[in-house]
Amino acid sequence: MLKVSEEYLAWFSARTIVCSLRDLVKEYPFGWNEESVPQEQVERYELLIRNLTRQGISKEKKNSHYKESYIIMEFGDDAGFTHSIWGKKMKFDRDSFYQWVIDNELNSEVKIKEVKSDEMLHVKKRFLPVFYKVCKYMVRYSYGRHTYMPSTCRDFVKVNMEIMSDDALGDIVEYLKERNANIPDDEGPMFKHDSETWIYMQEDLEAELLTREIFHKAHRKEGNIKELRGLLKEVMLLDTLHTQKDCLHMYHQLMGIERYLLSVPDDLNMQKILQQLEKGKNVIIKKRWEFFEKEEGHKYEKIGDGVYRKKRDDEVSI
């Protein structure tokens, strides 16, 4: 984790760094239980706290017009240094935190990466196992919290799904299944909305795993056109569509075949399969809208072609 942080700190926003520090200094493994902590672990935590502090202060200085001393002390307050286990160990108040930053040159300028909204963070191959763990722990940390963090976490995982292994996604899905299966029926509106978003995330990740499963099946055909046509016929059984769920299941299976076809050299046979596949997708989309109106139409008001407005609870009639 420390190596990953050192490599990618330049990408982190000031707010992300503050939130990371808040948890680190609160749970700093020194004196929070009666067991002794290995010195190596203490040193790693201290180094990570210093690196995050230096990067965070540098970014705050870039975005603020206040005096440096004020910025540093405000940063310490935001990150919760003063009242944390770490802060008590260091005997921090606002002034002594400021002096600690100055003495350790944590106010020095560092490299800052300006990230474009459409730019994906490249994760080096050797860091991927740690990246998977971070994503899994991030989901566990975020579930049930009613802050900005859950939505940020969900978006991050979904945006970076393509670089995550099947096993890594599967671990997250299994955790979400366990938590989502225990959602109380009598949740309040705010909590219910949050729970629904975790259910949607589970469905999104399950859909990705299904697409990958069919992609792997198609890949094992090694370009055999006859077998690929057989796989398409096996998947595209339109007379088995009876619900929205059936439609989505088949659609994501077709996406797996399409993903494979687009990954191999183009030829006339591949084009013919793609055309057949595209027709199947269009039929599925049309049927899904039909089932949507049957299953959930009473909850929505149709205001245009494929455009619906959800009714208020007092407007819904079954």
Phi, psi and omega per residue, in radians:
M1 nan -0.705 -3.118
L2 -1.120 -0.715 3.139
K3 -1.149 -0.701 3.105
V4 -1.096 -0.743 -3.132
S5 -1.093 -0.765 3.137
E6 -1.077 -0.658 -3.084
E7 -1.264 -0.649 -2.960
Y8 -2.001 0.117 -3.140
L9 -0.989 -0.567 -3.101
A10 -1.071 -0.343 -3.115
W11 -1.565 -0.338 -3.003
F12 -1.255 2.487 3.031
S13 -1.356 2.828 3.116
A14 -1.056 -0.685 -3.120
R15 -1.162 -0.693 3.098
T16 -1.098 -0.714 3.138
I17 -1.150 -0.749 3.124
V18 -1.044 -0.799 -3.129
C19 -1.139 -0.673 3.102
S20 -1.127 -0.764 3.126
L21 -1.118 -0.670 -3.102
R22 -1.002 -0.736 3.117
D23 -1.300 -0.669 -3.126
L24 -1.089 -0.870 -3.056
V25 -1.285 -0.454 3.117
K26 -1.253 -0.643 -3.063
E27 -1.921 0.384 -3.119
Y28 -0.952 2.204 -2.978
P29 -1.389 1.085 3.096
F30 -2.513 1.846 3.077
G31 1.424 0.182 -3.128
W32 -1.580 -0.150 2.945
N33 -2.537 -3.141 -3.045
E34 -1.452 -0.164 -3.123
E35 -1.417 2.499 3.103
S36 -1.293 2.598 -3.124
V37 -1.875 2.320 3.115
P38 -0.975 2.407 -3.099
Q39 -1.026 -0.612 3.132
E40 -1.066 -0.702 3.128
Q41 -1.189 -0.706 3.100
V42 -1.036 -0.796 -3.115
E43 -1.121 -0.676 3.130
R44 -1.116 -0.749 3.123
Y45 -1.128 -0.742 -3.141
E46 -1.094 -0.716 3.130
L47 -1.156 -0.708 3.126
L48 -1.124 -0.727 3.110
I49 -1.086 -0.733 3.134
R50 -1.144 -0.775 -3.131
N51 -1.097 -0.754 3.120
L52 -1.141 -0.712 -3.137
T53 -1.104 -0.797 3.141
R54 -1.059 -0.813 -3.114
Q55 -1.152 -0.741 -3.106
G56 -1.140 -0.770 3.138
I57 -1.123 -0.695 3.140
S58 -1.078 -0.704 3.141
K59 -1.266 -0.634 3.092
E60 -1.128 -0.688 3.123
K61 -1.109 -0.632 -3.125
K62 -1.191 -0.571 -3.044
N63 -1.699 0.019 -3.044
S64 -2.215 2.663 3.110
H65 -1.862 0.093 3.137
Y66 -1.332 2.940 3.088
K67 -1.149 2.651 -3.079
E68 -1.031 -0.728 -3.101
S69 -1.072 -0.712 3.131
Y70 -1.150 -0.757 -3.135
I71 -1.050 -0.777 -3.113
I72 -1.131 -0.815 -3.119
M73 -1.153 -0.663 3.081
E74 -1.142 -0.664 3.104
F75 -1.074 -0.769 3.107
G76 -1.076 -0.675 3.099
D77 -1.141 -0.795 -3.116
D78 -1.082 -0.683 -3.114
A79 -1.421 -0.100 3.064
G80 1.307 0.493 -3.104
F81 -1.075 -0.822 -2.940
T82 -1.025 -0.743 -3.036
H83 -1.772 0.217 -3.104
S84 -1.586 2.967 3.056
I85 -1.049 -0.750 3.099
W86 -1.079 -0.786 -3.120
G87 -1.105 -0.680 3.121
K88 -1.192 -0.647 3.095
K89 -1.100 -0.684 -3.114
M90 -1.507 -0.087 -3.118
K91 1.006 0.861 -3.076
F92 -1.466 2.421 2.693
D93 -2.178 -3.008 -3.048
R94 -1.068 -0.760 -3.090
D95 -1.208 -0.752 -3.109
S96 -1.236 -0.534 3.047
F97 -1.126 -0.767 3.110
Y98 -1.035 -0.766 -3.122
Q99 -1.150 -0.644 3.107
W100 -1.087 -0.731 3.110
V101 -1.090 -0.789 -3.122
I102 -1.145 -0.794 -3.100
D103 -1.084 -0.597 -3.105
N104 -1.691 0.143 3.102
E105 0.976 0.658 3.116
L106 -1.458 0.034 3.063
N107 -1.711 0.116 -3.136
S108 -1.288 2.684 -3.114
E109 -1.230 2.460 3.097
V110 -2.244 2.928 3.139
K111 -1.184 2.306 3.113
I112 -2.143 2.212 3.137
K113 -1.673 2.129 3.063
E114 -1.475 1.939 -3.040
V115 -1.686 2.189 3.060
K116 -1.345 2.657 -3.077
S117 -1.095 -0.485 -3.101
D118 -1.770 0.216 -3.101
E119 -1.689 2.204 -3.118
M120 -1.574 2.427 3.110
L121 -1.283 2.110 3.131
H122 -1.431 2.210 3.113
V123 -1.837 2.141 -3.133
K124 -1.153 2.564 -2.999
K125 -0.961 -0.692 -3.087
R126 -1.202 -0.285 -3.130
F127 -1.678 -0.082 -3.032
L128 -1.018 -0.803 3.120
P129 -0.986 -0.706 3.110
V130 -1.205 -0.665 3.110
F131 -1.046 -0.735 3.100
Y132 -1.053 -0.775 -3.136
K133 -1.109 -0.741 -3.138
V134 -1.044 -0.767 3.132
C135 -1.089 -0.742 3.140
K136 -1.117 -0.796 -3.140
Y137 -1.180 -0.576 3.124
M138 -1.112 -0.709 3.102
V139 -1.129 -0.786 3.141
R140 -1.084 -0.690 3.129
Y141 -1.174 -0.674 -3.001
S142 -1.397 -0.527 -3.054
Y143 -1.054 2.192 3.101
G144 1.597 -0.126 3.103
R145 -1.572 2.390 -3.100
H146 -1.875 1.118 3.106
T147 -2.308 -2.934 3.086
Y148 -1.245 -0.312 -2.977
M149 -1.099 -0.793 -3.113
P150 -0.997 -0.784 -3.123
S151 -1.164 -0.672 3.087
T152 -1.089 -0.742 3.134
C153 -1.106 -0.851 -3.126
R154 -1.045 -0.798 -3.129
D155 -1.086 -0.728 -3.108
F156 -1.108 -0.795 -3.120
V157 -1.128 -0.756 -3.094
K158 -1.201 -0.653 3.118
V159 -1.145 -0.576 -3.064
N160 -1.788 0.284 -3.117
M161 -0.994 -0.650 -3.009
E162 -1.143 -0.392 3.115
I163 -1.705 0.063 3.141
M164 -1.676 2.449 -3.128
S165 -1.242 2.859 3.086
D166 -1.037 -0.737 -3.121
D167 -1.136 -0.687 -3.139
A168 -1.119 -0.783 3.092
L169 -1.151 -0.682 3.135
G170 -1.069 -0.679 3.109
D171 -1.070 -0.751 3.139
I172 -1.159 -0.717 3.138
V173 -1.086 -0.761 -3.127
E174 -1.090 -0.680 3.101
Y175 -1.144 -0.771 -3.136
L176 -1.131 -0.665 3.099
K177 -1.028 -0.799 -3.129
E178 -1.094 -0.804 -3.117
R179 -1.246 -0.763 -3.097
N180 -1.171 -0.456 3.133
A181 -1.248 -0.281 -3.084
N182 -1.949 0.423 3.095
I183 -1.306 2.190 3.140
P184 -1.104 2.547 3.136
D185 -1.278 -0.415 -3.036
D186 -1.785 0.556 3.113
E187 -1.148 2.603 3.050
G188 -1.235 2.912 -3.067
P189 -0.945 -0.811 -3.102
M190 -1.132 -0.784 -3.122
F191 -1.210 -0.616 3.132
K192 -1.135 -0.733 3.115
H193 -1.076 -0.744 3.136
D194 -1.120 -0.729 3.132
S195 -1.115 -0.684 3.132
E196 -1.081 -0.648 -3.134
T197 -1.169 -0.567 3.075
W198 -1.241 -0.603 3.075
I199 -1.133 -0.749 3.103
Y200 -1.071 -0.677 3.131
M201 -1.132 -0.745 3.090
Q202 -1.003 -0.769 -3.140
E203 -1.128 -0.676 3.119
D204 -1.112 -0.768 -3.123
L205 -1.225 -0.659 3.080
E206 -1.105 -0.666 3.114
A207 -1.121 -0.727 3.112
E208 -1.102 -0.735 3.135
L209 -1.146 -0.648 3.096
L210 -1.136 -0.766 3.101
T211 -1.036 -0.735 3.131
R212 -1.159 -0.669 3.135
E213 -1.026 -0.789 3.129
I214 -1.245 -0.619 3.068
F215 -1.014 -0.789 3.135
H216 -1.104 -0.685 3.093
K217 -1.074 -0.790 3.140
A218 -1.128 -0.677 -3.127
H219 -1.105 -0.614 -3.136
R220 -1.217 -0.272 3.084
K221 -1.292 -0.249 3.057
E222 0.899 0.760 3.055
G223 1.364 0.112 3.109
N224 -1.218 1.902 -3.024
I225 -1.068 -0.723 -3.124
K226 -1.076 -0.762 -3.126
E227 -1.245 -0.602 3.097
L228 -1.151 -0.718 3.070
R229 -1.092 -0.658 3.108
G230 -1.127 -0.705 3.110
L231 -1.124 -0.730 3.127
L232 -1.093 -0.743 3.123
K233 -1.130 -0.666 3.132
E234 -1.118 -0.649 -3.098
V235 -1.418 -0.749 -2.966
M236 -1.571 1.242 3.082
L237 -1.765 1.481 -2.989
L238 -1.126 -0.433 -3.132
D239 -1.315 -0.077 3.107
T240 -1.635 0.036 -3.117
L241 -1.472 1.986 -3.121
H242 -2.233 -0.207 -3.115
T243 -2.519 2.949 3.032
Q244 -1.034 -0.683 -3.119
K245 -1.090 -0.704 3.082
D246 -1.048 -0.752 -3.112
C247 -1.106 -0.795 -3.137
L248 -1.138 -0.689 3.129
H249 -1.038 -0.851 -3.131
M250 -1.189 -0.668 -3.125
Y251 -1.048 -0.799 -3.112
H252 -1.240 -0.471 3.012
Q253 -1.157 -0.751 3.095
L254 -1.101 -0.610 3.107
M255 -1.091 -0.573 3.102
G256 -1.136 -0.765 3.101
I257 -1.139 -0.758 3.138
E258 -1.060 -0.731 3.139
R259 -1.045 -0.684 3.107
Y260 -1.192 -0.815 -3.097
L261 -1.048 -0.595 3.138
L262 -1.378 -0.158 -3.114
S263 -1.705 -0.060 -3.097
V264 -2.009 2.829 3.124
P265 -0.953 2.403 -3.087
D266 -1.342 2.402 2.977
D267 -2.634 3.101 -3.039
L268 -1.093 -0.707 -3.132
N269 -1.116 -0.729 3.114
M270 -1.116 -0.690 3.131
Q271 -1.088 -0.693 3.133
K272 -1.140 -0.717 3.108
I273 -1.146 -0.714 3.121
L274 -1.089 -0.694 3.117
Q275 -1.119 -0.751 3.098
Q276 -1.109 -0.720 3.135
L277 -1.115 -0.723 -3.128
E278 -1.109 -0.687 3.087
K279 -1.091 -0.718 3.112
G280 -1.096 -0.726 3.115
K281 -1.076 -0.714 3.135
N282 -1.119 -0.701 3.099
V283 -1.115 -0.750 -3.126
I284 -1.095 -0.760 3.131
I285 -1.060 -0.764 3.132
K286 -1.092 -0.767 3.137
K287 -1.160 -0.624 3.141
R288 -1.082 -0.720 3.103
W289 -1.098 -0.652 3.106
E290 -1.094 -0.802 -3.140
F291 -1.206 -0.591 3.087
F292 -1.031 -0.813 -3.126
E293 -1.137 -0.598 3.111
K294 -1.257 -0.750 -3.015
E295 -1.485 -0.653 -3.025
E296 -2.250 0.088 -3.083
G297 -1.008 -0.556 -3.125
H298 -1.179 -0.288 -3.135
K299 -1.570 -0.170 -3.011
Y300 -2.262 2.703 3.018
E301 -1.907 2.158 -3.119
K302 -1.370 2.144 -3.110
I303 -2.067 0.095 3.103
G304 3.094 3.099 -3.130
D305 -1.186 1.888 -3.111
G306 1.314 0.204 -3.126
V307 -2.076 2.186 -3.087
Y308 -2.286 2.617 3.037
R309 -2.035 2.235 -3.113
K310 -1.233 2.300 3.141
K311 -1.322 2.692 3.006
R312 -1.200 2.818 -3.091
D313 -1.012 -0.609 -3.111
D314 -1.370 -0.125 3.122
E315 -1.687 -0.309 -3.040
V316 -1.281 2.288 3.062
S317 -2.288 2.388 -3.091
I318 -1.736 nan nan
